[in-house]
Amino acid sequence: MINDKFTMPNEAGKLTDYDVILTFDLEETNKSYVIYTDNTKNEKGMLKLYASTYLIKNNVWTLEAIKTKQELQIIKIVMDAYYRGLKSNN
């Protein structure tokens, strides 16, 4: 798992703090993924979540955009399972 928090520029270029929700690796793509949030909510009042692949090299990690529909579908499945687990624990 990568750090629980990180800071990076948002879409407007402003440095923003993000919290890591979940990290996971997929053998199918040979990539590591991170789901994270800036703790803002959308117009429906739901927490905004973002997903990226990440690489760690020499103790420095970088995020990269999700590139395929297949990856997005897998991320949605993982997130659904994660939230079902949270609900069943409450």
N, C-alpha and C positions, 0 to 999 in steps of 0.2 A: 504494500500500500504506500502511496506517496503521502506527502504532508497533508494534514487535515485542513490546512488553510493555505492560500496563496494569493498573490496580488499580480494583476496584469492589466493592460489597457483594455477597456471595453470597446464596443463598436464605435463610440464617439471619440475614442482616444484618451479618455479619462482613466487614471489608475483606479482600479476597483478591487476590493477584497472579495474573495470567493471562498466558500466552504465546500470541501469534498464530501459528497454524499456516498459514493461507492466507487470502487475500482475493481476491475476484473480483466482477465486475459482470455483470449479466444484462440484455441488451437487452429481452427479453420482459417483464420486470417493471419495468425502468428503476430498479433498485435495486442497491446495493452490499452484499456479504455478507462476513462474517468468520467463520472457524472458529477456535476458540481452546480452550485447556485450562488447568486449574489444576494440572496434573501429578499428579493423584490417579488411582488405578486403581479399576475396578469390581470386583465379586466374582469375575469371571473373570480378573482380572489385566490387563485391557486399559485403556489410557489413556482417561480420560473426556474427551469432546469436546463442545463446545457450538457452536451456530451462531446467528447473529443478522444482521439487516440493520443497516447503520450509515449515519449521516448526518454530514457534516462541515460546520459552519457557523461562520464567524468563528474558525477554528482550534480549535474545540471539537467533539468528536465524541460522538455518543450512539448507544447500541444500542437496537434495537427487536426485539420478538419476531417470529419467523417466523409468518406469518398463514394460509398456505394449504397444503393437501396437495401441490399442484403444486410450490410452492417447496421443500418438504421432499424431494420426489422428486428434484428437480434437484440439491439439495445432496448427496444420497446419491450420485448419479451423479458429481458433481464430486469428492467425497471418494474414491470407488472409483478413479477415474482417477488421482488424486493418489497414492494408496497403491500402485497398480500401477506408477507411474513411479518411486516410491522403491524398490520391490522390484527393478525391472529395473536400477537403478543400483548395486545392492549386489552 
